[in-house]
Amino acid sequence: MHTHILISGASRGIGAAIAEALVSDTIKVVALSSADGDLADPAVPDRIWNRALAHLDGRIDVLVNNAGVFEANPVDVGDADWLANWDRTLQINLTASALFCRRAVLHWQERGSPGRIVNIASRAAHRGDSPAHWHYAASKAGMVAMTKTIARAYAKENILAFAICPGFTMTGMAEDYLASRGGEKLLADIPLGRVAMPDEVAEMARWCALDAPASMTGAVLDVNGASYVR
């Protein structure tokens, strides 16, 4: 039987690499992009889930939450703008992921079937981020806590959850940041001497989605070149 996988944020970068890593004769993937709907709209995740479910013959086995934004929100911008920026990032990075996770858990409970969730969080969940990215760090920390909660709550039903926390990864998002912050200084903070490549994160996601042992549920895996160890 084919494994059916839903991936959000799969049009480029890490998400596209995950989709590519999962392609095989025994796997059917729905790879979502911004063209499928704006995750800043709270109504969109449920709508996308239902559409993907129909495309996958009424069964999803694995959910990979990768969609996210990394947008600056300086502390001294106007009050209304700061709050709007905060709400947008939390809605896309955390709440949309939570809505997908909720649909997945309910789906597996209804079917009495096993399932796996792989949430792509961030090193920022543990060490924080820049002064302009409170919201980003908070959203990713929330994702990690949500993953652990799901793992603890539903392991007895063979619903497993894993989180992956990349540091800087060579995507368009990171390239913009490297240019704005000074690449040499940033790389000096990474003992490996380079940022992670999307295919490295993708291999971890592929393994969690398909092969990781059940006893590993609730694990949070780092991929940051030893720039943050805990």
One Martini backbone bead per residue (centre of mass of N, CA, C, O) as a GRO file, in nm:
protein
  230
    1MET     BB    1   0.096   0.036   0.022
    2HIS     BB    2   0.073   0.352  -0.001
    3THR     BB    3   0.219   0.647   0.102
    4HIS     BB    4   0.067   0.937   0.247
    5ILE     BB    5   0.174   1.282   0.185
    6LEU     BB    6   0.186   1.598   0.360
    7ILE     BB    7   0.321   1.917   0.244
    8SER     BB    8   0.430   2.216   0.359
    9GLY     BB    9   0.617   2.438   0.201
   10ALA     BB   10   0.716   2.296  -0.113
   11SER     BB   11   0.836   2.504  -0.340
   12ARG     BB   12   1.101   2.540  -0.155
   13GLY     BB   13   1.375   2.446  -0.025
   14ILE     BB   14   1.310   2.236   0.219
   15GLY     BB   15   1.037   2.138   0.108
   16ALA     BB   16   1.140   2.047  -0.171
   17ALA     BB   17   1.350   1.846  -0.057
   18ILE     BB   18   1.149   1.664   0.086
   19ALA     BB   19   0.982   1.582  -0.157
   20GLU     BB   20   1.221   1.454  -0.310
   21ALA     BB   21   1.301   1.243  -0.083
   22LEU     BB   22   0.997   1.097  -0.101
   23VAL     BB   23   1.024   0.995  -0.373
   24SER     BB   24   0.834   0.710  -0.493
   25ASP     BB   25   0.662   0.416  -0.577
   26THR     BB   26   0.529   0.415  -0.254
   27ILE     BB   27   0.469   0.733  -0.285
   28LYS     BB   28   0.232   0.995  -0.203
   29VAL     BB   29   0.239   1.347  -0.284
   30VAL     BB   30   0.146   1.656  -0.125
   31ALA     BB   31   0.261   1.975  -0.239
   32LEU     BB   32   0.262   2.273  -0.088
   33SER     BB   33   0.169   2.615  -0.159
   34SER     BB   34   0.075   2.940  -0.190
   35ALA     BB   35  -0.127   2.860  -0.423
   36ASP     BB   36  -0.325   2.699  -0.213
   37GLY     BB   37  -0.287   2.926   0.013
   38ASP     BB   38  -0.327   3.148   0.285
   39LEU     BB   39  -0.211   3.092   0.612
   40ALA     BB   40  -0.321   3.369   0.735
   41ASP     BB   41  -0.581   3.216   0.693
   42PRO     BB   42  -0.771   3.027   0.910
   43ALA     BB   43  -0.943   2.869   0.676
   44VAL     BB   44  -0.725   2.720   0.496
   45PRO     BB   45  -0.619   2.451   0.621
   46ASP     BB   46  -0.885   2.288   0.608
   47ARG     BB   47  -0.922   2.316   0.304
   48ILE     BB   48  -0.656   2.180   0.222
   49TRP     BB   49  -0.695   1.913   0.362
   50ASN     BB   50  -0.950   1.822   0.208
   51ARG     BB   51  -0.819   1.832  -0.072
   52ALA     BB   52  -0.590   1.632  -0.015
   53LEU     BB   53  -0.765   1.394   0.071
   54ALA     BB   54  -0.903   1.359  -0.201
   55HIS     BB   55  -0.634   1.314  -0.364
   56LEU     BB   56  -0.564   1.065  -0.136
   57ASP     BB   57  -0.817   0.877  -0.099
   58GLY     BB   58  -0.880   0.949   0.221
   59ARG     BB   59  -0.551   0.935   0.290
   60ILE     BB   60  -0.326   1.017   0.562
   61ASP     BB   61  -0.002   0.936   0.710
   62VAL     BB   62   0.167   1.210   0.661
   63LEU     BB   63   0.291   1.509   0.827
   64VAL     BB   64   0.447   1.812   0.695
   65ASN     BB   65   0.563   2.101   0.864
   66ASN     BB   66   0.711   2.392   0.678
   67ALA     BB   67   0.565   2.637   0.684
   68GLY     BB   68   0.704   2.980   0.664
   69VAL     BB   69   0.814   3.285   0.825
   70PHE     BB   70   1.082   3.556   0.793
   71GLU     BB   71   1.009   3.855   0.954
   72ALA     BB   72   1.057   4.163   1.034
   73ASN     BB   73   1.011   4.317   1.389
   74PRO     BB   74   1.067   4.588   1.514
   75VAL     BB   75   1.027   4.730   1.829
   76ASP     BB   76   0.990   5.045   1.691
   77VAL     BB   77   0.742   5.014   1.569
   78GLY     BB   78   0.438   5.041   1.538
   79ASP     BB   79   0.199   4.906   1.722
   80ALA     BB   80   0.016   4.787   1.499
   81ASP     BB   81   0.243   4.659   1.332
   82TRP     BB   82   0.364   4.474   1.544
   83LEU     BB   83   0.108   4.306   1.591
   84ALA     BB   84   0.058   4.219   1.299
   85ASN     BB   85   0.329   4.072   1.266
   86TRP     BB   86   0.291   3.874   1.492
   87ASP     BB   87   0.023   3.743   1.398
   88ARG     BB   88   0.123   3.641   1.124
   89THR     BB   89   0.349   3.451   1.220
   90LEU     BB   90   0.179   3.277   1.414
   91GLN     BB   91  -0.029   3.184   1.208
   92ILE     BB   92   0.166   3.042   1.007
   93ASN     BB   93   0.376   2.882   1.196
   94LEU     BB   94   0.156   2.769   1.419
   95THR     BB   95  -0.154   2.760   1.367
   96ALA     BB   96  -0.153   2.610   1.099
   97SER     BB   97  -0.004   2.365   1.210
   98ALA     BB   98  -0.218   2.295   1.422
   99LEU     BB   99  -0.449   2.243   1.225
  100PHE     BB  100  -0.313   2.010   1.081
  101CYS     BB  101  -0.266   1.833   1.329
  102ARG     BB  102  -0.559   1.804   1.410
  103ARG     BB  103  -0.658   1.669   1.154
  104ALA     BB  104  -0.470   1.426   1.172
  105VAL     BB  105  -0.556   1.309   1.443
  106LEU     BB  106  -0.857   1.275   1.373
  107HIS     BB  107  -0.812   1.092   1.131
  108TRP     BB  108  -0.668   0.856   1.284
  109GLN     BB  109  -0.887   0.807   1.491
  110GLU     BB  110  -1.118   0.742   1.293
  111ARG     BB  111  -0.943   0.499   1.152
  112GLY     BB  112  -0.738   0.353   1.346
  113SER     BB  113  -0.455   0.479   1.264
  114PRO     BB  114  -0.155   0.549   1.191
  115GLY     BB  115   0.088   0.828   1.250
  116ARG     BB  116   0.280   1.117   1.120
  117ILE     BB  117   0.475   1.392   1.252
  118VAL     BB  118   0.658   1.671   1.093
  119ASN     BB  119   0.830   1.940   1.242
  120ILE     BB  120   0.957   2.251   1.128
  121ALA     BB  121   1.158   2.436   1.300
  122SER     BB  122   1.413   2.579   1.524
  123ARG     BB  123   1.682   2.699   1.685
  124ALA     BB  124   1.514   2.942   1.805
  125ALA     BB  125   1.354   2.771   2.017
  126HIS     BB  126   1.623   2.772   2.213
  127ARG     BB  127   1.808   3.060   2.146
  128GLY     BB  128   1.673   3.235   1.967
  129ASP     BB  129   1.687   3.565   1.824
  130SER     BB  130   1.655   3.846   1.698
  131PRO     BB  131   1.518   4.154   1.784
  132ALA     BB  132   1.321   4.116   1.511
  133HIS     BB  133   1.238   3.787   1.616
  134TRP     BB  134   1.034   3.703   1.838
  135HIS     BB  135   0.804   3.564   1.678
  136TYR     BB  136   0.968   3.335   1.554
  137ALA     BB  137   1.072   3.201   1.811
  138ALA     BB  138   0.793   3.157   1.939
  139SER     BB  139   0.673   2.978   1.713
  140LYS     BB  140   0.892   2.748   1.737
  141ALA     BB  141   0.854   2.682   2.033
  142GLY     BB  142   0.558   2.604   1.999
  143MET     BB  143   0.609   2.367   1.808
  144VAL     BB  144   0.771   2.195   2.004
  145ALA     BB  145   0.556   2.174   2.228
  146MET     BB  146   0.341   2.049   2.048
  147THR     BB  147   0.493   1.793   1.969
  148LYS     BB  148   0.525   1.678   2.257
  149THR     BB  149   0.224   1.667   2.322
  150ILE     BB  150   0.138   1.475   2.097
  151ALA     BB  151   0.324   1.243   2.172
  152ARG     BB  152   0.207   1.197   2.462
  153ALA     BB  153  -0.104   1.168   2.388
  154TYR     BB  154  -0.075   0.941   2.113
  155ALA     BB  155   0.112   0.689   2.134
  156LYS     BB  156  -0.108   0.467   2.203
  157GLU     BB  157  -0.214   0.522   1.884
  158ASN     BB  158   0.034   0.552   1.687
  159ILE     BB  159   0.103   0.862   1.722
  160LEU     BB  160   0.360   1.049   1.579
  161ALA     BB  161   0.623   1.294   1.688
  162PHE     BB  162   0.838   1.539   1.525
  163ALA     BB  163   1.131   1.754   1.549
  164ILE     BB  164   1.303   2.006   1.353
  165CYS     BB  165   1.618   2.208   1.406
  166PRO     BB  166   1.728   2.441   1.222
  167GLY     BB  167   1.945   2.636   1.114
  168PHE     BB  168   2.111   2.751   0.884
  169THR     BB  169   1.984   2.747   0.548
  170MET     BB  170   2.022   2.712   0.197
  171THR     BB  171   1.814   2.964   0.131
  172GLY     BB  172   1.651   3.242   0.055
  173MET     BB  173   1.615   3.329   0.349
  174ALA     BB  174   1.920   3.306   0.428
  175GLU     BB  175   2.046   3.487   0.214
  176ASP     BB  176   1.921   3.750   0.313
  177TYR     BB  177   2.045   3.734   0.598
  178LEU     BB  178   2.342   3.720   0.523
  179ALA     BB  179   2.343   3.999   0.381
  180SER     BB  180   2.239   4.170   0.637
  181ARG     BB  181   2.458   4.044   0.869
  182GLY     BB  182   2.702   3.892   0.770
  183GLY     BB  183   2.851   3.608   0.682
  184GLU     BB  184   3.117   3.574   0.847
  185LYS     BB  185   3.000   3.600   1.131
  186LEU     BB  186   2.802   3.369   1.110
  187LEU     BB  187   3.007   3.138   1.036
  188ALA     BB  188   3.177   3.168   1.303
  189ASP     BB  189   2.923   3.026   1.467
  190ILE     BB  190   3.002   2.764   1.287
  191PRO     BB  191   3.194   2.493   1.325
  192LEU     BB  192   3.153   2.367   1.032
  193GLY     BB  193   3.160   2.639   0.826
  194ARG     BB  194   2.848   2.600   0.753
  195VAL     BB  195   2.559   2.569   0.626
  196ALA     BB  196   2.292   2.407   0.569
  197MET     BB  197   2.138   2.177   0.367
  198PRO     BB  198   1.839   2.083   0.248
  199ASP     BB  199   1.912   1.771   0.222
  200GLU     BB  200   1.971   1.731   0.524
  201VAL     BB  201   1.690   1.794   0.631
  202ALA     BB  202   1.537   1.596   0.444
  203GLU     BB  203   1.656   1.333   0.557
  204MET     BB  204   1.537   1.366   0.838
  205ALA     BB  205   1.241   1.380   0.751
  206ARG     BB  206   1.227   1.112   0.605
  207TRP     BB  207   1.298   0.937   0.850
  208CYS     BB  208   1.065   1.028   1.033
  209ALA     BB  209   0.832   0.953   0.828
  210LEU     BB  210   0.939   0.628   0.789
  211ASP     BB  211   1.191   0.503   1.007
  212ALA     BB  212   1.152   0.585   1.277
  213PRO     BB  213   1.125   0.489   1.578
  214ALA     BB  214   0.867   0.491   1.798
  215SER     BB  215   1.043   0.564   2.059
  216MET     BB  216   1.112   0.864   1.930
  217THR     BB  217   0.885   1.005   2.016
  218GLY     BB  218   0.936   1.359   2.080
  219ALA     BB  219   1.167   1.437   1.920
  220VAL     BB  220   1.448   1.673   1.892
  221LEU     BB  221   1.623   1.779   1.603
  222ASP     BB  222   1.941   1.878   1.510
  223VAL     BB  223   2.063   2.124   1.236
  224ASN     BB  224   2.368   2.339   1.299
  225GLY     BB  225   2.681   2.277   1.318
  226ALA     BB  226   2.714   2.338   1.638
  227SER     BB  227   2.585   2.632   1.712
  228TYR     BB  228   2.378   2.450   1.891
  229VAL     BB  229   2.400   2.303   2.209
  230ARG     BB  230   2.206   2.065   2.455
   0.00000   0.00000   0.00000
